[in-house]
Amino acid sequence: MRVPLREVVLMGRPVLFISPHIEDAENLSRMLAPADVPLRHAGNLSEARSDLERGEFDVVLTEAALPDGSWTDVLNLTRELHPASEVIVTRPFADSRFWAEALSMGAYDVLAQPFYASEVQRILSNACSRSVRDRTAGTAW
């Protein structure tokens, strides 16, 4: 049985979105507002590092290409600082080859752009559930 996103997030922490595109952060924030999901936006890897060092996030959503790094840098940083957090990669026109690469390297999922509210909420709900479960069980991968 799937737990609604609002219930999962209330048990968990905010979502960190890493993207140089403020309009994407605003769009995501509007999509998640009905579920009362707090979204923190970082414009690049450096800002994300500061956010991750100061706080914890159940889910980190990152664009594949960042001005000062890439999704693999985000994945490695997140695993180092918060092993139970899930990393989701966003990319325009995500194809099956990229999806397979991201999952094999440890990302939770790939979210294609443009964002669709139902897909965003489904993926975040599942990722938050897993992160909360792993964190509370002490079995972070």
N, C-alpha and C positions, 0 to 999 in steps of 0.2 A: 504494500500500500504506500503510495506516494504522499509525503507530508507537504502541505501547502508551503510555498516560499515564505510567506509572512511568519508562520510558526517556526520554521527552521531558523530564520534570521533573528527572531526574537531570542532564540536560545544561543545564537552565535554572535558573530562580529560583523562589522561593516565589510563591504566589498571594495577592493581597491581596483580602479580602472586606470591603466597606464596608456596614454595616447597623446600625441601632440595636437590632436584635433579637439578643441573645446566643444565644437558642435556635436561630436559623437558623445562626449560626456554629458552634455545637456540632454540629448535624445535618450540616452540610457537612464538618466536620472528621472525623466518624465515617465519612462516605461515602468520603472521600479517604484515610483512614488505610491501608486495605489496599494502596493504590498508593504509599504513602510520600510523599504529596504534602504539603509543608508549607503550612499556611494561616495567614496573619496576619489578625487581625480588627481593624478600626477601626470605632468606633461612630458616627462622623460625618465630615463633610468635613474639619473641622479636624484630626482625628487622622490621616486619610488623607493630608493634605498633609504632615504631619510624617513619616509613614512613607515617602512617595514622595520626600521630600527627603533622607532618610537612606539609602535603599536602592533597589534595582531589583527589579521584578517583571515576569515575562513576561506575566502576566494579572492584570487588575484586574476584580473582580466587584463591581458596585455595585447597590444597590437604586435604583429610579427616583426615589423621594422620600426625602430625608434631612432630619434635623432642621435642618440649617444650609445646605442647598443641594439640588442635584438631580443627576441622572446627567449632564446636559450640563456642569455644573461639573467633575465628575470627569473626563469625557472631555477637556475643554479642559486641565485641569491635567496629566493623564497625557500628552497630546500635547506639552505644553510641556516637561515634565521627562524623559520617556522615550518618544520617538516610536515605538519599535519595540514597545512594550507594547500588548497587545490589551485592549480594554474590553468587557466583557459586562454587559448590564443585566438585572437581575432585577425581576420585577413579578408580583404576583398577577393571574391572568387576563389575561395579555398577549395582545392581539388583533393582527390583521394590520395594522391602521393604525399602531399603536405600533411594531410590528416594522419596518415599512417606514420610519417616521420615524427610528428609532434607526440602522438600517443606512445610510440616506441621509446621516445626520450623522456617520458614521464609526465607530459601534460595530461590534464584530465580530459579535455576535449578541445575542439576547434569550433569557433562560432563565426560563420560567414557574415560578411557585411554586404549590403546594409542589414541592420538589425531589425528583427521582427519580434514584437513583444512576447508572443507565445513561446517562441524558441528561446529567447533570452531567459524567460522565467522558468521554463522547463530545465534547461541546462544548469542554471544557477541553483535551483531547488535541489537537484540531484547532487551537485558538487558541494553545496552547503551541508546537506545531510551526511555525506561521506566525511567531510572535514570535521564536523561536530562529533560524529561517531568515533572517528579515529583519535581525535584529541581527548575525548572523555574516556576512551578505553586505553589510551596510552600506547596505541599501536600505529603511530604515524609511519608511513612507509618512507 
